[in-house]
């Protein structure tokens, strides 16, 4: 698999601030996704967010989020 | 890790990705609500799972509230109760036929009376009940209440003393088990490493690996997976954390084993189903060891080790 640290491809994504997530916690159009390991997710996650550990993304992402145009907010433990 | 995830999702074909940079750290820092409601990001207690969304803490019955008090508190309350009841009996000596009676005489509301009243209070609370001083009228009820309360509090005091000793013993057992576990992990990792070394040497000398060696490799992979799981648990689930040096050495051992596995895996012409499954499992576990996501904050060197482990996970999986 490609080593992300060397990859220079720029993927388009936009940022989402905390306030917007807070305002849209109940909005079904926004899928909030937690990419931390399952244990960390269980210990505490943003209400309503889904668990998709990064290791499972290749195999389970499409299962969990079938709509490729879905607006998805991704977060993990903190600034990487 | 979040950015990496965004990249992976974009590769799959998602077109409307938003990245929340602050993550859990910022969310918690600004006081955001969390599910499940009973925990922030704290280490999971050993062996138990936090369970579904929390309900309000169950209301404790008053009995449980008493039991929850500290030892010192309980004794203080006990003494206070004796004094208060004593005063009660004494003040009652104002009228005749109320309060206490010593022998044939009513206990009066004077200095001597006070001493007798307190004495009676102690004798009642300790469930001795000599009978040299007896309560009269409604104060018999008060004496019974005092007796019951005294017993209750004493029961709590004794059970707390006993459980203190129990707790010390349990801590002792946990610590010993923990050290044994660490030792076992270290030993097994050394075995795995030396096994992998032999396999690599064979590869260099003979090129193709005989069936027997491949079988052996499958077992080694299984053993390594077990120990990797153990270290993963140490990072995520331990109440007692190993010191940083021990952790550093464990991670270093993991890295050299993972490197060996990656090298061997890379130069194998084909992999049996068992081997593939084993490698996959190892890759998943190793990927989980993320410096950002573990409950405790570690020194930068340890975080670097964890990053290395994740890199190697990608090479293997």
Interface residues (C-beta under 8 A of the other chain):
Chain A: X1 X3 X4 X5 X7 X9 X11 X12 X13 X14 X15 X16 X17 X18 X21 X22 X30 X35 X36 X37 X39 X40 X42 X43 X44 X45 X46 X47 X48 X52 X53 X54 X55 X57 X58 X61 X62 X65 X68 X69 X70 X71 X72 X73 X74 X75 X76 X77 X78 X79 X80
Chain B: X1 X2 X3 X4 X5 X6 X7 X8 X9 X10 X11 X12 X13 X14 X15 X16 X17 X18 X19 X20 X21 X22 X23 X24 X25 X26 X27 X28 X30 X32 X33 X34 X35 X36 X39 X40 X41 X42 X43 X44 X49 X50 X236 X237 X283 X284 X287 X288 X290 X292 X293 X295 X311 X313 X314 X315 X317
